[in-house]
């Protein structure tokens, strides 16, 4: 029997969902993920400030929000990964006894909806796997890591890895998750 890494998606010795999330966050190497404030609210005054979070909440896109958060959380190592993650790995990472249920069809629909929302730059087949490239949190351009806090389009807040490893992602309803993201954005300049 061949051993596989927790994020590999192989069939033998498959990791548990908790081990998969632990491994994926460990590969990110920071202990947290950065998200631009524009995920929650656009900075332009005098215009609608509703952003991606508002569209996801009003559209009841809980799965898509979780999937996008995980994609961005892992992007710093996924971008360099030679092989895309298998659908089974994404499903395993998002699976929890308390959370929404995931299957290959719900994952595929969620990727498609993220693409429709403009949050996926590219979704292409690589043999049997699908390589997914995120767009910036407001969907306006290709994703790059936030460059700092100097301009209003790149200010960011962080979600600690515990969001994934302690299964907070699964325990929070969509409205509760939205409140968490708003509070994280509004308090990002405070200790």
Residue pairs with C-beta under 8 A, 6 or more apart in sequence:
1 12
1 13
2 10
2 12
2 13
3 12
3 13
4 10
4 11
4 12
4 13
4 14
4 15
5 15
5 23
6 15
6 19
6 20
6 22
6 23
6 24
7 15
7 20
7 23
7 24
7 27
7 85
7 89
7 93
8 86
8 89
9 85
9 86
9 87
9 88
9 89
9 92
10 86
14 88
14 92
15 23
15 92
16 92
17 92
17 93
17 94
17 95
17 96
18 165
18 167
20 89
20 92
20 93
21 93
21 164
21 165
22 165
24 70
24 73
24 74
24 93
24 164
25 31
25 73
25 74
25 161
25 164
25 165
27 74
27 77
28 73
28 74
28 76
28 77
28 161
29 76
29 77
30 76
31 160
31 161
32 158
32 159
32 160
32 161
33 69
33 72
33 73
33 158
33 159
33 161
34 145
34 146
34 156
34 157
34 158
35 69
35 72
35 137
35 146
35 156
35 157
35 158
35 159
35 181
35 184
36 136
36 137
36 138
36 146
36 153
36 154
36 155
36 156
37 43
37 152
37 155
37 156
37 157
37 185
37 188
38 51
38 52
38 136
38 137
38 138
38 153
39 51
39 52
39 53
39 137
39 138
39 181
39 185
40 51
40 52
40 53
40 181
40 182
40 185
41 49
41 50
41 51
41 53
41 182
41 185
42 48
42 49
42 50
42 51
42 138
43 49
43 152
43 153
51 137
51 138
52 117
52 119
52 137
52 138
52 139
53 65
53 178
53 181
53 182
55 61
55 117
56 62
56 64
56 65
56 117
56 174
56 178
57 174
57 175
57 178
60 174
61 113
61 117
61 174
62 100
62 173
62 174
62 177
63 100
63 102
63 106
63 110
64 110
64 113
64 114
64 117
64 119
65 174
65 177
66 94
66 99
66 100
66 169
66 177
67 90
67 94
67 107
67 110
67 111
67 114
68 114
68 119
68 134
69 159
69 163
69 169
70 90
70 93
70 94
70 164
70 169
71 78
71 132
71 134
72 134
72 137
72 143
73 159
73 164
75 134
75 143
75 145
76 145
78 84
78 85
79 133
83 126
83 129
84 126
84 129
84 130
84 131
84 132
85 129
86 129
87 104
87 107
87 108
87 129
87 130
88 104
90 102
90 107
91 102
91 103
91 104
91 107
93 164
94 100
94 102
94 169
95 101
95 102
96 167
96 169
96 170
97 170
98 167
98 170
98 171
99 167
99 169
99 170
99 171
100 170
111 120
111 123
111 130
111 132
112 123
114 120
115 123
117 139
118 135
118 139
118 140
119 134
119 135
119 137
119 139
120 132
120 133
120 134
120 135
121 133
121 134
121 135
121 142
121 143
122 131
122 132
122 133
123 130
123 131
123 132
123 133
124 130
124 131
125 131
133 142
133 143
134 143
135 141
135 142
135 143
136 142
136 143
136 144
137 143
146 154
146 155
146 156
147 154
148 154
149 155
149 156
155 188
156 188
157 181
157 184
157 185
157 187
157 188
158 184
158 188
159 184
162 168
163 169
168 180
169 177
172 180
